[in-house]
Amino acid sequence: MCDFMLCDNITTHEADENMKQAKLLTEQDFKRLTAIIDSLRYPTRNHTAVALSFYAGLRACEIAALRIGDVFDAYGKPKDTIYLSAAQTKGNDSCTVLVNKRLRQQLTRYAAQHPKQLLKPAAPLIFSAKGDGFSPQTIVNLFQRLYKLANIAGASSHSGRRQFVSNLADKGINARVVQALARHKNLGTTQRYIDINDNKLRAAVELLG
């Protein structure tokens, strides 16, 4: 299973290094990113791509592979669980992705904004101006453009996935559960995603008081 956005084209070591370099966004970064997305064309589509990254931990290749029928049911309602085939993950295993409240809210906005798109289950979820799907690389380029316009240095299409894992760990979720939600085969991979700093270490020891 891929552990980076274009996993077929890079080594595991390169993937690890790129992941470590992906910036975690601050609250102010998110505000700037939101403002930039709202100022551009296709804000609902772009907010949806970002939500899939930050609230579901999807890789760029997985976001590009999603179809309407993967995400919405026959009534146009967001599904509680997204099922990804091995082809969609660029790996050897199919997997499931759980849809949380914040992602569901964004998908509901998507449905309201693009009702005609929902009539085509095989259509790409993230679509271009011509209605075609995005490739993994164009998803990567989309994130790069948004972060550049928002003046967020060091962020990449992998920042959302890294933040997804780090936020789960910060909330005290068991490491094995985080591993399952991140869809990592090895716990060591999950641990490399988690940001550690002095404030977090101090907060941890204070729990013993």
C-alpha angles and dihedrals in degrees: 000000000000118000095189138041100264097022096159090066103045138053125252090251092053090048091053092049093049091048092052090052095051106110121236109228124238124217089261091050090054091050091052092045091051092049092050093049091049090053095054136070117276096022094166092051092048094046087052093053090050092047091052089053099045102032101035102026094233121170121232091253090053094048089051091050097052119114128197091252091055092060107027131049126227090276094055094254122136112257120238090226131034115209115209121196122220088256091055093052093043087231141096099266136061115226145182130242120201118223113223129200097269094049091046090054091053092047089051089055089049091053091051093048098044108032093152091056089057090061089068110065092183094051119108115264093217105046137181129234088270092051094252123130126259122249119227089258094052089051088053089049091049092055092045091053094048093048092046092051090047089051093237106150119203097020122125140170086279095058092086094052092048091048091048090058095041093050092052090051092047090056090058097253112165111265093236091054090049089050091053093048091048089049093229120156092209128048089215090065091054092049091055089060095057117098115225123191139157094265092055092047092051092047089051096054092045087063086071093062 
